[in-house]
């Protein structure tokens, strides 16, 4: 393992994750800080609710991209031998740094989003086919329920289930990580779960119109 390259990858991953696309794009295009509206989260879902799909989709793609790129940094920087458990483990750590950056962004007063899109970007870099299956689960549940939080939690739970049943990996850390992903998504959606139990969770507006509140 190349220690210097590993440190560089982790530092760069956090900075990538800290790019607050929801905040910057919202302020640039609409003079609006999305953290002061809707759910208060600096994420694509809240941007879509508050500012519309045309603004939300670029935010979503950027958040996915920064998670993917951060996770690939150990590969690009030759931090470990290719196709080894060590490299996979370093990629997981780098991905976690980017998710941490999204949740606690250096460039936006450490007030970010829940990191769901960035997490999917991380998973896409680690195991593309498995992640695409989970994205399919997300979209299916979203079509059925119209609720993003339910779709995110279901896809998160599906990730370790699919991994253990259908895929193989040389990294035990990756298997543990998949379980942590599912638990983390449930924990970061605690408020959503409360609203779901009270019947207050909003459905995503597919009409393209902005929410009034």
C-alpha positions as CSV (number, residue, x, y, z in Angstrom):
1,X,0.0,0.0,0.0
2,X,1.3,3.4,-1.0
3,X,0.7,5.5,2.2
4,X,1.2,8.9,0.6
5,X,-1.1,8.2,-2.3
6,X,-3.7,6.8,0.1
7,X,-3.6,10.0,2.2
8,X,-3.9,12.1,-0.9
9,X,-6.9,10.0,-2.1
10,X,-8.7,10.4,1.2
11,X,-8.1,14.1,1.5
12,X,-9.2,14.7,-2.1
13,X,-12.3,12.4,-1.6
14,X,-13.4,14.6,1.3
15,X,-13.0,17.7,-0.7
16,X,-14.9,16.2,-3.6
17,X,-17.7,15.2,-1.3
18,X,-17.7,18.7,0.1
19,X,-18.7,20.3,-3.2
20,X,-22.3,21.5,-2.2
21,X,-23.9,21.2,-5.6
22,X,-27.4,21.7,-4.2
23,X,-26.4,24.9,-2.4
24,X,-24.2,26.4,-5.1
25,X,-26.6,25.6,-8.0
26,X,-29.6,26.8,-6.0
27,X,-28.0,30.1,-5.2
28,X,-26.5,30.5,-8.7
29,X,-29.7,29.8,-10.7
30,X,-32.4,30.8,-8.2
31,X,-30.8,33.0,-5.5
32,X,-32.1,30.4,-3.1
33,X,-30.4,28.3,-0.3
34,X,-32.4,25.1,-0.4
35,X,-31.4,24.4,3.2
36,X,-33.8,27.1,4.2
37,X,-36.7,25.5,2.4
38,X,-38.5,22.2,2.2
39,X,-36.8,19.5,4.2
40,X,-33.8,21.6,4.9
41,X,-31.5,19.1,3.3
42,X,-28.8,20.1,0.7
43,X,-29.7,17.2,-1.6
44,X,-31.2,16.5,-5.0
45,X,-34.6,15.5,-3.6
46,X,-35.1,18.7,-1.7
47,X,-33.8,20.7,-4.8
48,X,-36.4,19.0,-6.9
49,X,-39.2,19.8,-4.4
50,X,-38.1,23.4,-4.0
51,X,-36.6,24.4,-7.3
52,X,-37.9,21.9,-9.8
53,X,-36.6,19.0,-11.9
54,X,-34.4,21.1,-14.2
55,X,-32.3,22.2,-11.3
56,X,-32.6,18.9,-9.3
57,X,-31.3,16.6,-12.1
58,X,-27.9,18.3,-12.5
59,X,-27.5,18.3,-8.7
60,X,-28.3,14.5,-8.6
61,X,-25.8,13.8,-11.4
62,X,-23.0,15.9,-9.7
63,X,-23.6,14.2,-6.4
64,X,-23.4,10.7,-8.0
65,X,-20.3,11.7,-10.0
66,X,-18.4,13.0,-6.9
67,X,-19.1,9.7,-5.1
68,X,-17.9,7.7,-8.1
69,X,-14.8,9.8,-8.7
70,X,-13.8,9.8,-5.0
71,X,-14.1,6.0,-4.8
72,X,-11.9,5.6,-7.9
73,X,-9.1,7.8,-6.6
74,X,-7.2,5.0,-5.0
75,X,-7.3,3.2,-8.4
76,X,-6.1,6.3,-10.3
77,X,-3.4,7.0,-7.7
78,X,-2.2,3.4,-7.6
79,X,-2.7,3.2,-3.8
80,X,-2.6,-0.6,-3.9
81,X,-2.2,-3.5,-6.3
82,X,-5.1,-3.9,-8.8
83,X,-7.9,-6.4,-8.1
84,X,-7.0,-7.0,-4.5
85,X,-9.0,-6.8,-1.3
86,X,-6.7,-4.0,-0.1
87,X,-7.6,-1.8,-3.1
88,X,-11.3,-2.5,-2.5
89,X,-10.9,-1.6,1.1
90,X,-9.1,1.7,0.3
91,X,-11.9,2.5,-2.2
92,X,-14.5,1.9,0.5
93,X,-12.6,4.2,2.8
94,X,-12.2,6.9,0.1
95,X,-15.9,6.6,-0.6
96,X,-16.8,7.1,3.0
97,X,-14.7,10.3,3.1
98,X,-16.7,11.6,0.1
99,X,-20.0,10.8,1.8
100,X,-18.8,12.5,5.0
101,X,-17.9,15.5,2.9
102,X,-21.4,15.6,1.5
103,X,-23.0,15.4,4.9
104,X,-20.6,17.8,6.5
105,X,-19.3,19.9,3.6
106,X,-16.3,22.1,4.2
107,X,-17.5,24.6,1.6
108,X,-21.0,25.1,3.0
109,X,-20.6,25.5,6.7
110,X,-20.7,21.7,7.4
111,X,-24.5,21.7,6.6
112,X,-25.1,19.2,3.8
113,X,-27.5,16.5,2.7
114,X,-28.0,12.9,3.6
115,X,-25.5,11.5,1.1
116,X,-27.8,9.1,-0.7
117,X,-26.9,10.1,-4.2
118,X,-23.2,10.3,-3.3
119,X,-23.5,6.9,-1.6
120,X,-24.9,5.4,-4.8
121,X,-22.0,6.9,-6.7
122,X,-19.6,5.2,-4.3
123,X,-21.4,1.9,-4.8
124,X,-21.5,2.3,-8.5
125,X,-17.7,2.5,-8.5
126,X,-17.3,-0.5,-6.2
127,X,-19.9,-2.9,-7.9
128,X,-21.6,-1.4,-10.9
129,X,-24.0,-4.3,-11.7
130,X,-25.1,-4.7,-8.1
131,X,-25.7,-1.0,-7.8
132,X,-27.7,-0.8,-11.0
133,X,-29.9,-3.6,-9.6
134,X,-30.4,-1.5,-6.5
135,X,-31.2,1.6,-8.6
136,X,-33.8,-0.5,-10.4
137,X,-35.3,-1.3,-7.0
138,X,-35.2,2.4,-6.1
139,X,-37.0,3.4,-9.3
140,X,-39.6,0.6,-9.0
141,X,-40.5,1.5,-5.4
142,X,-40.6,5.2,-6.4
143,X,-43.0,4.5,-9.2
144,X,-45.2,2.5,-6.9
145,X,-45.1,4.8,-3.8
146,X,-43.9,8.2,-5.1
147,X,-41.9,8.5,-1.9
148,X,-38.2,9.0,-2.2
149,X,-37.3,8.1,1.4
150,X,-39.1,4.7,1.1
151,X,-37.3,4.1,-2.2
152,X,-33.9,5.0,-0.8
153,X,-34.3,2.8,2.3
154,X,-35.6,-0.2,0.3
155,X,-32.7,0.1,-2.2
156,X,-30.3,0.3,0.7
157,X,-31.6,-2.8,2.3
158,X,-31.6,-4.6,-1.1
159,X,-27.8,-3.9,-1.5
160,X,-26.5,-6.4,1.1
161,X,-29.2,-8.9,0.3
162,X,-28.2,-8.9,-3.4
163,X,-24.5,-8.9,-2.5
164,X,-24.8,-12.0,-0.3
165,X,-27.1,-13.9,-2.5
166,X,-25.9,-13.1,-6.0
167,X,-22.4,-11.7,-6.0
168,X,-18.9,-12.5,-4.6
169,X,-16.1,-10.2,-3.4
170,X,-12.6,-10.9,-2.0
171,X,-13.1,-8.2,0.6
172,X,-14.8,-9.1,3.8
173,X,-14.8,-5.3,4.6
174,X,-17.1,-4.8,1.5
175,X,-19.6,-7.3,2.9
176,X,-19.6,-5.5,6.2
177,X,-19.8,-2.1,4.4
178,X,-22.9,-3.3,2.5
179,X,-24.7,-3.9,5.9
180,X,-23.5,-0.6,7.2
181,X,-24.9,1.2,4.1
182,X,-28.3,-0.3,4.8
183,X,-28.2,0.6,8.5
184,X,-26.9,4.1,7.7
185,X,-29.7,4.8,5.3
186,X,-32.2,3.9,7.9
187,X,-30.5,6.1,10.5
188,X,-30.3,9.1,8.3
189,X,-34.0,8.7,7.4
190,X,-35.2,8.6,11.1
191,X,-37.3,11.8,10.6
192,X,-38.7,10.4,7.4
193,X,-39.7,7.2,9.2
194,X,-41.5,9.3,11.8
195,X,-43.4,11.2,9.1
196,X,-44.3,7.9,7.4
197,X,-45.7,6.5,10.6
198,X,-47.8,9.7,11.0
199,X,-48.8,9.7,7.4
200,X,-47.1,13.1,6.8
201,X,-44.3,12.1,4.4
202,X,-44.7,14.0,1.1
203,X,-44.7,12.3,-2.3
204,X,-42.4,13.5,-5.0
205,X,-44.1,15.8,-7.5
206,X,-43.6,14.3,-11.0
207,X,-45.4,17.2,-12.7
208,X,-42.2,19.3,-12.8
209,X,-43.9,22.1,-10.7
210,X,-42.2,23.4,-7.6
211,X,-43.7,22.8,-4.2
212,X,-45.3,25.9,-2.7
213,X,-43.8,25.3,0.7
